[in-house]
Amino acid sequence: MAYEVELKQKVLAHLGQCDNISTVCTTYNISRGTLYAWIKNKNKDVLCITHSTTTYTGVAVWIENF
């Protein structure tokens, strides 16, 4: 399942505030594996951008404080 970039940013910002992976996963109804993948991709400055049924990978500069 592909997620919107805005949701990923919101989830990662929430993780930065509460620092509890289980709480964030429960709040946004995402798996731990999904969140760990987003964290890994954030550290590589890579976003997965979705358009219709096609998923594109593009490079983006992450802002430290959302």
Contacts in CASP RR format, 6 or more apart in sequence:
PFRMAT RR
TARGET T0000
AUTHOR 0000-0000-0000
METHOD contacts of the structure
MODEL  1
MAYEVELKQKVLAHLGQCDNISTVCTTYNISRGTLYAWIKNKNKDVLCIT
HSTTTYTGVAVWIENF
2 48 0 8 1.000
2 50 0 8 1.000
2 55 0 8 1.000
3 30 0 8 1.000
3 34 0 8 1.000
3 48 0 8 1.000
3 50 0 8 1.000
4 50 0 8 1.000
5 47 0 8 1.000
5 48 0 8 1.000
5 49 0 8 1.000
7 28 0 8 1.000
8 38 0 8 1.000
8 47 0 8 1.000
8 48 0 8 1.000
9 66 0 8 1.000
10 28 0 8 1.000
10 66 0 8 1.000
11 24 0 8 1.000
11 28 0 8 1.000
11 30 0 8 1.000
11 35 0 8 1.000
11 38 0 8 1.000
12 38 0 8 1.000
12 39 0 8 1.000
12 42 0 8 1.000
12 66 0 8 1.000
13 66 0 8 1.000
14 24 0 8 1.000
14 27 0 8 1.000
14 28 0 8 1.000
15 21 0 8 1.000
15 24 0 8 1.000
15 35 0 8 1.000
15 39 0 8 1.000
18 24 0 8 1.000
21 32 0 8 1.000
21 35 0 8 1.000
21 36 0 8 1.000
22 32 0 8 1.000
24 30 0 8 1.000
24 35 0 8 1.000
25 31 0 8 1.000
25 32 0 8 1.000
25 34 0 8 1.000
25 35 0 8 1.000
41 47 0 8 1.000
41 48 0 8 1.000
42 62 0 8 1.000
45 59 0 8 1.000
45 60 0 8 1.000
45 61 0 8 1.000
45 62 0 8 1.000
46 57 0 8 1.000
46 58 0 8 1.000
46 59 0 8 1.000
46 60 0 8 1.000
47 57 0 8 1.000
47 58 0 8 1.000
47 59 0 8 1.000
47 60 0 8 1.000
48 55 0 8 1.000
48 56 0 8 1.000
48 57 0 8 1.000
48 58 0 8 1.000
49 55 0 8 1.000
49 56 0 8 1.000
49 57 0 8 1.000
49 58 0 8 1.000
50 56 0 8 1.000
END
